[in-house]
Amino acid sequence: MAGFPTNIGCKNPNCIAKDICKRQVIAKDGSAVEVGSFGGTPEKKCGKFLEK
């Protein structure tokens, strides 16, 4: 998503993309400057998904 920082991690255990999203990786390895939980669901990705 344009304009949204790429260094914010995500710890949303319910997101369908949690295993393929770079935000999960940086949240787990500690390189994220901030960690949040975006709006992904078991049926769809959030609007801030980053392919790893």
Residue frames as a rotation matrix with the C-alpha (Angstrom) as fourth column:
MET 1
0.585 0.811 0.000 0.00
0.811 -0.585 0.000 0.00
0.000 0.000 -1.000 0.00
ALA 2
-0.070 -0.638 0.767 1.51
0.582 -0.651 -0.488 3.31
0.810 0.413 0.417 -1.02
GLY 3
-0.023 -0.019 1.000 2.56
-0.429 -0.903 -0.027 5.56
0.903 -0.429 0.013 1.80
PHE 4
0.908 0.328 0.259 2.36
-0.374 0.362 0.854 2.94
0.187 -0.872 0.452 4.54
PRO 5
0.093 -0.964 0.250 5.68
-0.993 -0.071 0.095 2.18
-0.074 -0.257 -0.963 6.30
THR 6
0.499 0.025 -0.866 7.20
-0.400 0.894 -0.205 -1.19
0.769 0.448 0.456 5.47
ASN 7
-0.573 -0.796 -0.194 9.04
-0.141 0.329 -0.934 -1.52
0.807 -0.508 -0.301 8.78
ILE 8
-0.274 0.579 0.768 5.93
-0.958 -0.095 -0.271 -2.09
-0.084 -0.810 0.580 10.91
GLY 9
-0.950 -0.152 -0.272 5.40
-0.174 0.983 0.062 -5.73
0.258 0.106 -0.960 11.85
CYS 10
0.010 0.997 0.073 2.19
-0.874 -0.026 0.485 -7.64
0.485 -0.068 0.872 12.44
LYS 11
-0.965 -0.233 0.119 1.22
-0.260 0.816 -0.516 -10.32
0.023 -0.529 -0.849 14.94
ASN 12
-0.031 0.999 -0.018 -2.24
-0.982 -0.034 -0.184 -11.24
-0.184 0.012 0.983 13.72
PRO 13
-0.755 -0.334 0.564 -2.61
-0.337 0.936 0.103 -15.00
-0.562 -0.113 -0.819 14.26
ASN 14
0.051 0.904 0.424 -5.91
0.196 0.407 -0.892 -15.09
-0.979 0.128 -0.156 12.34
CYS 15
0.205 0.016 -0.979 -4.72
-0.765 -0.621 -0.170 -13.63
-0.610 0.784 -0.115 9.03
ILE 16
0.924 0.213 0.317 -4.88
0.029 0.789 -0.614 -15.90
-0.380 0.577 0.723 5.99
ALA 17
0.747 -0.661 0.072 -1.51
-0.027 -0.138 -0.990 -14.50
0.664 0.738 -0.121 4.79
LYS 18
0.830 -0.398 0.391 0.40
-0.519 -0.292 0.803 -14.84
-0.206 -0.870 -0.449 8.08
ASP 19
0.511 -0.656 0.556 2.76
0.336 0.748 0.573 -17.47
-0.791 -0.106 0.603 6.66
ILE 20
0.131 -0.452 0.882 3.66
0.991 0.024 -0.135 -15.47
0.039 0.892 0.451 3.55
CYS 21
0.849 0.277 0.450 3.70
0.285 -0.957 0.051 -11.91
0.445 0.085 -0.892 4.87
LYS 22
-0.151 -0.975 0.165 6.92
0.438 -0.215 -0.873 -10.00
0.886 -0.060 0.459 5.50
ARG 23
0.053 0.229 0.972 5.24
-0.647 -0.733 0.208 -8.11
0.761 -0.640 0.109 8.37
GLN 24
0.962 0.272 0.029 5.03
-0.211 0.668 0.714 -11.38
0.175 -0.693 0.700 10.36
VAL 25
0.470 -0.863 -0.186 8.72
0.692 0.491 -0.529 -12.08
0.547 0.120 0.828 9.68
ILE 26
-0.333 -0.665 0.668 9.96
0.098 -0.729 -0.677 -8.71
0.938 -0.160 0.308 10.91
ALA 27
0.448 0.535 0.716 7.69
-0.710 -0.274 0.649 -8.88
0.544 -0.799 0.257 13.96
LYS 28
0.986 -0.039 -0.160 9.18
0.110 0.877 0.469 -12.25
0.122 -0.480 0.869 14.92
ASP 29
0.299 -0.954 -0.034 12.85
0.829 0.277 -0.487 -11.40
0.473 0.118 0.873 14.23
GLY 30
0.296 -0.116 -0.948 12.72
0.797 -0.516 0.312 -8.10
-0.526 -0.849 -0.060 16.10
SER 31
-0.713 -0.650 0.263 13.59
0.681 -0.551 0.482 -5.81
-0.168 0.523 0.835 13.18
ALA 32
0.110 0.828 0.550 10.20
0.749 -0.433 0.501 -4.06
0.653 0.358 -0.668 13.18
VAL 33
-0.815 -0.369 0.447 10.18
0.054 -0.816 -0.576 -0.56
0.578 -0.445 0.684 14.65
GLU 34
-0.474 0.763 0.439 6.63
-0.833 -0.227 -0.505 -1.17
-0.285 -0.605 0.743 15.81
VAL 35
-0.961 0.233 -0.150 4.36
0.167 0.920 0.356 -4.22
0.220 0.317 -0.923 15.93
GLY 36
-0.486 0.870 0.081 0.61
-0.819 -0.421 -0.391 -4.09
-0.306 -0.256 0.917 15.50
SER 37
-0.616 0.405 0.676 -2.24
0.410 0.897 -0.165 -6.30
-0.673 0.175 -0.719 14.44
PHE 38
-0.837 0.274 -0.473 -3.76
-0.529 -0.624 0.575 -5.44
-0.138 0.732 0.668 11.09
GLY 39
-0.115 0.986 0.125 -7.19
-0.839 -0.029 -0.543 -6.38
-0.532 -0.167 0.830 9.78
GLY 40
-0.607 -0.123 -0.785 -6.48
-0.634 0.670 0.386 -9.70
0.478 0.732 -0.485 8.07
THR 41
0.223 0.738 0.637 -9.01
-0.903 0.402 -0.150 -12.48
-0.367 -0.542 0.756 8.62
PRO 42
-0.277 -0.296 0.914 -9.06
-0.068 0.955 0.289 -16.23
-0.958 0.018 -0.285 7.97
GLU 43
0.478 0.572 0.667 -10.74
0.638 0.296 -0.711 -15.38
-0.604 0.765 -0.223 4.64
LYS 44
0.785 -0.154 0.600 -8.75
0.431 -0.559 -0.708 -12.35
0.444 0.815 -0.373 3.41
LYS 45
-0.289 -0.942 -0.172 -5.50
0.917 -0.221 -0.333 -10.38
0.276 -0.254 0.927 3.72
CYS 46
0.281 0.268 -0.921 -5.33
0.559 -0.826 -0.070 -6.94
-0.780 -0.495 -0.382 5.26
GLY 47
0.964 0.117 0.238 -4.69
0.262 -0.559 -0.787 -3.91
0.041 0.821 -0.570 3.06
LYS 48
0.626 -0.776 0.078 -1.08
-0.771 -0.601 0.210 -3.68
-0.116 -0.191 -0.975 4.28
PHE 49
0.832 -0.247 0.497 0.22
0.195 0.969 0.155 -7.11
-0.520 -0.032 0.854 3.19
LEU 50
0.334 -0.804 -0.492 3.87
-0.923 -0.386 0.005 -7.34
-0.194 0.452 -0.870 2.09
GLU 51
0.939 -0.037 -0.343 5.07
-0.107 0.914 -0.392 -10.39
0.328 0.405 0.854 0.14
LYS 52
0.588 -0.768 0.255 8.17
-0.424 -0.024 0.905 -11.92
-0.689 -0.640 -0.340 1.75
